[in-house]
Amino acid sequence: MRLTLRTLLAYLDDRLPPANAREIGQKITNSPFATDLVERIRDVKRRRRLAAPDKAQPLIEANLISEYLDDQLTPELVARVEREILASDAMLAEVAA
């Protein structure tokens, strides 16, 4: 199983089968980037007041996020959506929650 943002979110939400969860957990442990991202996700989800970004960022509509989470997008669109999610703590918190 590949370590992607979508599988990382499923892992954190405890939606993976036990064998896949162990595999993803091991990959997170071995990857400093993934470990930092897990901590960032946990941090933004706990923040009580998450401010909107200073500069105007295009918001991703809810239907597109649901298609992303259901793995219904083309690889090019997945890359664009993930870039926008990772660029904003507010967007990351929204998707992770």
BAFI-3210 file (N, C-alpha, C; in Angstrom, 3 decimals, decimal comma, padded with zeros to 6 digits):
// residues 97
n [1|2|3|4|5|6|7|8|9|10|11|12|13|14|15|16|17|18|19|20|21|22|23|24|25|26|27|28|29|30|31|32|33|34|35|36|37|38|39|40|41|42|43|44|45|46|47|48|49|50|51|52|53|54|55|56|57|58|59|60|61|62|63|64|65|66|67|68|69|70|71|72|73|74|75|76|77|78|79|80|81|82|83|84|85|86|87|88|89|90|91|92|93|94|95|96|97]
n.u [000,840|000,549|001,967|000,153|-001,408|-004,132|-004,263|-002,902|-004,643|-006,805|-005,605|-005,130|-007,730|-008,507|-009,517|-008,448|-007,769|-006,382|-003,863|-003,023|-002,939|-000,819|001,278|001,236|001,692|004,323|005,610|005,188|006,691|009,242|009,589|010,587|009,243|006,555|006,072|006,300|004,145|001,957|002,049|001,550|-001,067|-002,455|-002,012|-003,303|-005,921|-006,516|-006,428|-008,233|-009,090|-008,644|-007,137|-008,086|-006,229|-003,787|-003,402|-005,531|-006,824|-007,709|-010,584|-011,342|-014,042|-016,606|-017,637|-015,570|-013,590|-014,802|-014,871|-012,139|-011,418|-012,808|-011,377|-011,842|-010,807|-008,785|-005,248|-003,842|-005,597|-005,756|-003,165|-003,211|-005,249|-004,151|-001,869|-003,082|-004,425|-002,298|-001,061|-002,396|-003,176|-005,752|-007,301|-006,217|-006,953|-009,725|-010,144|-008,982|-010,604]
n.v [-001,174|002,208|005,150|007,788|011,045|010,615|007,892|008,245|009,918|008,141|006,205|007,682|008,115|005,668|003,781|001,761|-001,663|-003,983|-005,159|-003,444|-001,077|-001,551|-001,699|000,905|002,384|001,603|002,675|005,380|005,722|005,323|007,487|010,741|013,010|012,127|011,612|014,210|015,356|013,950|014,891|017,592|017,451|016,462|018,624|020,827|019,950|020,071|022,736|025,454|027,910|028,428|030,441|032,116|032,037|034,642|035,605|035,525|032,420|029,972|028,195|024,765|023,062|021,294|018,952|018,169|017,557|015,371|013,561|013,287|012,039|009,679|008,494|009,098|010,742|012,010|011,357|013,794|015,743|014,915|015,499|018,313|018,962|017,908|019,541|022,025|021,435|020,841|023,293|024,961|025,353|025,577|024,374|021,815|020,998|020,992|018,978|016,780|016,522]
n.w [000,000|-000,845|000,586|000,785|000,947|001,203|002,114|004,471|005,882|006,108|007,697|010,064|010,760|011,469|009,601|008,093|007,201|009,622|008,785|006,704|008,154|009,921|008,069|006,917|009,241|009,816|007,569|008,041|010,351|009,309|007,641|007,749|006,704|006,548|009,256|010,308|008,950|010,006|012,642|012,113|011,083|013,318|015,020|013,701|013,739|016,434|017,110|018,358|017,266|014,152|011,992|008,985|005,905|005,186|002,566|-000,276|-001,040|-003,406|-002,703|-002,336|-003,581|-001,758|-002,952|-004,648|-002,789|-001,519|-003,662|-003,989|-001,549|-001,883|-003,875|-006,619|-008,557|-011,297|-011,696|-012,163|-011,184|-008,552|-007,663|-007,851|-006,007|-003,625|-003,373|-002,842|-000,466|001,293|001,351|003,049|006,420|007,423|005,414|005,454|008,025|007,724|005,771|007,061|009,271]
ca.u [000,000|001,337|001,766|-000,326|-002,170|-005,423|-004,099|-002,503|-005,874|-007,559|-004,882|-005,387|-009,158|-008,673|-010,392|-007,710|-007,696|-005,214|-002,602|-002,644|-002,616|000,554|002,198|001,286|002,347|005,756|006,097|005,203|007,834|010,474|009,627|010,515|008,200|005,251|005,966|006,008|002,799|001,023|002,040|000,881|-002,496|-002,972|-001,973|-004,337|-007,234|-006,725|-006,510|-009,605|-009,382|-007,716|-007,370|-008,052|-004,932|-003,674|-003,637|-006,706|-006,517|-008,918|-011,094|-011,750|-015,433|-016,827|-017,818|-014,254|-012,927|-015,390|-014,375|-010,734|-011,372|-013,340|-010,461|-012,564|-010,226|-007,637|-003,984|-003,495|-006,468|-005,336|-001,962|-003,611|-006,009|-003,222|-001,047|-003,889|-004,687|-001,077|-000,626|-003,178|-003,521|-007,215|-007,812|-005,777|-007,822|-011,064|-010,126|-008,655|-011,728]
ca.v [000,000|003,437|006,180|009,029|011,848|009,951|006,732|008,768|010,354|006,936|005,610|008,484|007,979|004,251|003,152|000,766|-002,997|-004,086|-005,416|-002,203|-000,083|-001,838|-001,335|002,370|002,830|001,385|003,647|006,688|005,697|005,391|008,692|011,986|013,877|011,602|011,826|015,632|015,625|013,419|015,855|018,809|017,154|016,422|019,981|021,691|019,462|020,439|024,190|025,939|029,004|028,355|031,648|032,020|032,506|036,075|035,848|034,812|031,139|029,370|027,089|023,584|022,804|020,093|017,782|017,770|016,911|014,044|012,716|013,005|011,053|008,415|008,051|009,184|011,804|011,675|011,647|015,211|016,476|014,526|016,284|019,700|019,022|017,692|020,755|023,058|021,010|020,968|024,688|025,724|024,626|025,558|023,374|020,521|020,664|020,703|017,671|015,745|016,354]
ca.w [000,000|-000,960|001,592|000,184|001,899|001,391|002,985|005,769|006,538|006,461|008,825|011,258|011,070|011,840|008,615|007,314|007,797|010,509|008,067|006,017|009,177|010,370|006,980|006,836|010,471|009,637|006,586|008,703|011,254|008,523|006,812|008,531|006,149|006,967|010,700|010,487|008,444|011,011|013,749|011,634|011,003|014,697|015,564|013,124|014,169|017,834|017,282|018,535|016,331|013,041|011,189|007,525|005,385|004,902|001,142|-000,782|-001,661|-003,964|-001,907|-003,080|-003,220|-000,949|-003,812|-005,131|-001,658|-001,323|-004,749|-003,664|-000,468|-002,413|-004,926|-007,875|-009,390|-012,132|-011,004|-012,270|-010,273|-007,197|-007,352|-007,633|-004,755|-002,513|-003,227|-002,201|000,908|002,083|001,396|004,019|007,646|007,533|004,480|005,959|009,172|007,205|005,106|008,053|010,191]
c.u [000,892|000,972|001,437|-001,072|-003,502|-005,295|-003,658|-003,729|-006,737|-006,916|-005,181|-006,848|-009,510|-009,651|-009,691|-007,796|-006,400|-003,882|-002,111|-002,255|-001,197|001,566|002,347|001,966|003,855|006,346|006,161|006,419|009,144|010,623|009,525|009,426|006,821|005,029|005,624|004,588|001,741|000,921|001,330|-000,626|-003,109|-003,022|-003,104|-005,737|-007,552|-006,895|-007,953|-009,980|-008,310|-008,037|-007,341|-006,710|-004,962|-003,975|-004,835|-006,265|-007,793|-009,336|-011,509|-013,169|-015,575|-016,981|-016,484|-013,476|-013,502|-014,968|-012,916|-010,649|-011,901|-012,501|-011,136|-011,994|-009,077|-006,354|-003,577|-004,317|-006,132|-004,126|-002,318|-004,339|-005,070|-002,320|-001,815|-004,195|-003,458|-000,590|-001,312|-003,508|-005,033|-007,811|-007,437|-006,645|-009,212|-011,124|-009,880|-009,813|-012,859]
c.v [001,248|004,413|007,489|009,819|011,163|008,733|007,165|009,232|009,161|006,235|006,358|008,391|006,540|003,524|002,101|-000,593|-003,121|-004,306|-004,157|-001,124|-000,297|-001,406|000,187|002,942|002,694|002,399|005,046|006,785|005,887|006,671|009,943|012,934|013,431|011,808|013,282|015,974|015,115|014,389|017,146|018,604|017,142|017,811|020,841|021,230|019,872|021,933|024,630|027,000|029,011|029,498|031,337|032,539|033,988|036,387|035,017|033,538|030,567|028,181|025,949|023,266|021,434|018,835|017,257|017,061|015,515|013,081|012,346|011,901|009,687|007,852|008,021|010,221|011,280|011,995|013,122|016,044|016,154|015,361|017,731|019,869|018,857|018,902|021,839|022,703|021,246|022,407|025,485|024,856|024,520|024,482|021,968|020,079|020,276|019,310|016,549|015,487|015,660]
c.w [000,000|000,146|000,881|001,257|002,212|002,307|004,385|006,556|006,950|007,650|010,121|011,702|011,445|010,910|007,763|007,991|008,614|009,782|007,356|007,015|009,706|009,322|006,877|008,078|010,383|008,658|007,192|009,618|010,502|007,708|007,692|008,031|006,617|008,465|010,992|010,041|009,418|012,182|013,346|011,573|012,397|015,306|015,011|013,514|015,606|018,049|017,366|017,511|015,247|012,086|009,702|007,034|005,058|003,439|000,680|-001,485|-002,248|-003,102|-002,825|-002,648|-002,559|-001,808|-004,331|-004,019|-001,438|-002,430|-004,525|-002,613|-000,907|-003,554|-006,304|-008,839|-010,235|-011,364|-011,046|-011,291|-008,826|-006,781|-007,058|-006,300|-003,562|-002,293|-002,481|-000,744|001,776|002,211|002,499|005,230|007,799|006,635|004,945|007,135|008,711|006,585|006,111|009,005|009,479]
res [m|r|l|t|l|r|t|l|l|a|y|l|d|d|r|l|p|p|a|n|a|r|e|i|g|q|k|i|t|n|s|p|f|a|t|d|l|v|e|r|i|r|d|v|k|r|r|r|r|l|a|a|p|d|k|a|q|p|l|i|e|a|n|l|i|s|e|y|l|d|d|q|l|t|p|e|l|v|a|r|v|e|r|e|i|l|a|s|d|a|m|l|a|e|v|a|a]
***
